[in-house]
Amino acid sequence: MRFSGWRVPKEGLTGNKGWQAHWRDATPKSEYDVVIIGGGNVGRNTTIVRANYFLPGNSEFYSHSLKLWEGLSRI
């Protein structure tokens, strides 16, 4: 499928029903040799978290995320 300046707004206005999947099957494997967590520019990401921490609903979201992260090693 080709992308064009015409195709993107056309699909957006028609409910994006004409797109084909452009990614591989993301079904998780049963095991991996290596898992990299935080391999990007994490300093920039933590700044965003701190900046948005006090917006409504975000505090609960971050607290829940931290609890999930803390239990990740038990999975």
Sequence and secondary structure as in RCSB ss.txt:
>XXXX:A:sequence
MRFSGWRVPKEGLTGNKGWQAHWRDATPKSEYDVVIIGGGNVGRNTTIVRANYFLPGNSEFYSHSLKLWEGLSRI
>XXXX:A:secstr
    TTHHHHHHHTTS S    S      S  S   SS S HHHHHHHHHHHTTSTTHHHHHHHHHHHHHTGGG 
